[in-house]
Amino acid sequence: MNSHQRRLDRRRWRHKVEVEYTNHSGYLKQFRWCQDTFGPYVRDGWRERPNSESIVWQFTNEKKAMLFKLKWGHFEYN
């Protein structure tokens, strides 16, 4: 990915919610909820980026990020 593509990606996916990864079943619940609420594909405005200790859920608009945050509790919102 070149620098132009990275800038476009950062602009599109600017709304983030970071969730601490504690167990796989919690992650699957969040994933299924996103599929049911927003749609099953990345083009529907959500995706996840796993790290070693957390998962960063990224959204294309603020409304989706806030819905996720309200559903899944006290997580950091960027």
N, C-alpha and C positions, 0 to 999 in steps of 0.2 A: 504494500500500500504506500503510495507516495504522499508527500506532504499535503497536496491539494485534497486528496481523498480523506486524509485524517482530519483536516479542518472541516470538511463537509460532514463527516461522521460525528465529530464533536458537536457541531451545530444542530444536527438532527436529533441526537440522543442526549440533550443537555439536562434532562430531569432524571435524577438518580435517587434511589433508596438503597442504602446498604444494610444488609441483614446478616447478623452473625450466623455462621453455619454451625448448628448444633447436632442435627441428625438428618438423615436422608428423607425420612417420612415428612418432616416439616417442609423441606424443600419441595417435595412432590405435591404437597397440599397447595403451596403457593403457586407452583407451576400450573397445576390444574385449574386453580382459581383464575389465573391470568388467561388461560385458554378459554374458559367458560365465559369470562367477563368481556374480554377484549377481542378474542378471536385466536385461532390456532397458529397464526403465522407471524413472522417478524414484520411483515408489511402492515400488520394490524396495529403497530405502534408500541410494541414492548419486546424486550429481550433480556436475557440474564448473562452476566459475566462472572463465572466463578473464580474466586481466589482460593488460597489455601485455607484461610480462616473465615472468610465471609463470601457472600454472594451480592454482587451489585446488580440490582434490577434497574434497567434503563427504560425510559419512556420518551415518546416524542412530544407529549404535551403535559402541562402541569396537572390537568384534571385527572389523567390516568395515574400519575405519580401520587397524588393526594388520595385517590380512592384506594390504592394499594397500601399506602401508609396508614390510613384509617382502619383498613381491614386487618392488617397484620401488626398493629400495635405501635410501640414506642421505638421506632427505628430512626436512624439519622436520615434527614432529607437534605439533599443538596440542590 
